[in-house]
Amino acid sequence: MNYNLAGKRALVTGSSAGLGEAIAIMMAAEGIHVIIHGRNAERAQAVMQQIIDNGGSAEIALGDLATDEGADSVAQAALAAGPVDILVNNAGFYAHTSWSNTSTADWLEVYNVNVVSYVRMIQRIVPTMKKQGWGRVINIGGGLGVQPINELPHYNASLAARHNMSVSLARQLSGTGITSNVVAPGAIMNPGVEQWLRNAAPQKGWGTDIAEIERNAVKDLVPNDANRFGRQEEVAAAVLYLSSAYADYVSGALLRVDGGTVRSI
């Protein structure tokens, strides 16, 4: 499908690996000039080179979005060669902790990285979109922001904050030609998740073949209607749709890519 995005410029934060990398690669395949962001130059270079080798167009903007100075550096690099049409806020992290061992410092750190960093990039990139009268802000959220679990309380709450601020931003951008939406992935298979599943399988009795391990792990951990983990490309495709003119009438929306894991409307 042609999304008619050739020539657009997109900044994808946290795109030197993982989901951000998958988003960047799919965008580049659609003719979008992608600005790869990360903190590690070698990893960012590898993603950029992969895109270029496949006929795409890309550049790099390095910096730590957890600081104002880092966000300034990334924005300046991203805007140096022209305006950014599409901002995909993807960078973030979480630690596997619970209520009993998550300190207030942990809460502050997760909010800074997972929420305030999104705000930093919105404040620096959206003004250039307003000058053009067109733009896309796509924030990566998650099902735990809608249906939180007993673990990862700070991460659950940070996802909910991402969802809430995205809708607020959509209202603020009314009439500007810029939309603000959320893509909320469920449990997504990636090399790290696959390795964790293989390591846990003997103790959990999930089997030995990865397909069997995945089916059993889904039943135990994330029951859903698809009976599997999602794939990064499926999330990337949702981002691509929201980036396109086909989503002109979609703003302030939450698009869940979770196989039906979240049991709510």
PAMAR-703578 format. One record per residue (C-alpha): x, y negated, z. Coordinates in steps of 0.2 Angstrom, whole numbers, plus 2048, in hexadecimal, padded with zeros to 3 digits. Example, Ala and Ser with C-alpha at 12.3 -4.5 7.8 and 13.67 -1.06 7.14 Angstrom:
<rs>
83E816827;844805824;
</rs>
This chain:
<rs>
800800800;8067EF7FC;8047E380B;80A7D4800;8177CF80D;8267CF801;8317BF805;82A7BD817;8377BB825;8347C6835;83D7C6845;83C7D684E;8437D5860;84B7E5867;84D7EC855;85E7F3857;85780485C;84780D860;83680685B;83C7F5856;8487FE84A;83A808842;82F7F8841;83E7EE839;8417FC82C;82F7FE827;82E7EB825;83D7EA81A;8367F880F;8277EC80C;8337DE806;8347D4816;8447CC81B;8477D382C;8517CB83A;8587D9845;85A7D4857;8637DD865;8717DB871;87D7E786A;8857E1859;88A7F3854;8797FA855;8717EB84D;87D7EC83F;8797FE83C;8677FA83A;86A7EC82F;8757F6824;868804823;85C7F881C;8687F0810;86D80180A;85B805806;8587F57FC;8517EA80A;8577D9810;85C7D6822;8677CC82E;86B7CC840;8677C184F;8707C685F;86C7C1871;8647C5882;8527BF882;8527C0895;85A7AF896;85579E88E;86779D887;8667AE87E;8557AA877;85B79A871;8697A3868;85E7B0860;8517A385A;85F798853;8667A6849;8557AC843;85079B83D;860796835;85C79C824;84A798824;83A79982E;8347A9836;8237AE830;8207BE83B;8267C084D;8257D1854;8297D1867;82F7E386B;83E7E1877;83B7E8888;83F7F5895;8397FE8A5;8418098B2;8398198B8;8348138CA;8248138D4;81C8088E1;82780F8EF;83880A8E6;8347FB8DB;83A7EC8E3;8347DA8E1;8447D78D7;8407E58CC;82F7DD8C9;8377CD8C5;8437D58B9;8367DE8AF;82B7CF8AE;8397C58A8;83F7D189A;82E7D8895;8237C8896;82D7B8898;8397BE88A;8297BF87E;8247AD884;8367A7880;8357AD86E;8237A786B;828795871;837795866;83079D856;81D798855;820785853;828789842;81979483D;80E785841;81777A834;814787827;80178A82C;80479D82C;80C7AA838;80A7BA841;80E7BD854;80D7D0858;8117D5869;8157E786D;80B7EC87D;8067FD883;7F8808889;7FE80789B;7F97F589A;7E77FB898;7E780B8A1;7F580A8AE;7FC8198B7;80281A8C9;8148198C4;81D80B8BC;8127FD8C4;81D7EF8BE;81E7F58AC;80B7F88AC;8087E78B2;8147DF8A5;80B7E8897;7FA7E189D;8027CF89E;8087D188C;7F67D6886;7EF7C7890;7FB7BA88A;7F97C0878;7E67BC878;7E97AB880;7F67A7873;7E97AC865;7DD7A086D;7EA79286D;7EE79585B;7DC794855;7DC78B844;7EF78C841;7EF79A835;7F97A4842;7F37B484A;7F87BC85B;7F57CF85D;7FB7DD867;8007EF862;7FF7FB871;80880B86E;80481B878;81182887B;81D82886C;829835867;83B82F864;84C837867;84D833879;83B83987D;83F849873;84F84C87D;84684988D;838856888;845863884;84D861894;83D86189E;835870894;83E87E89E;8388788AF;8268738A8;82488389F;82087A88E;829886883;839885879;83487F867;83286C866;82186D85E;81B87986C;82386E879;81B85E872;809866873;80B86C885;81385C88B;805852883;7F885D88C;80185A89D;80684889B;7FC83E88E;7ED847889;7E683F879;7DB84386A;7EA84685E;7F285386A;80384C866;80F83E869;80E82F85D;81C82B851;82581B850;82081883E;80E819843;81180A84F;81B801841;80D803835;8017FA841;80D7EC843;80E7EB830;7FB7EA82E;7FA7DC83B;8087D3832;7FE7D3821;7F07C881A;7E57D781C;7E57D282E;7E17C082C;7D07C3835;7D97CC844;7DE7C1852;7DF7C4865;7DD7D7862;7E57E686A;7E87F485E;7EC804867;7F781185F;7F581F86C;7EB82D864;7DD829870;7E782A880;7DE81B888;7CC82088C;7C480F88A;7BC80487D;
</rs>
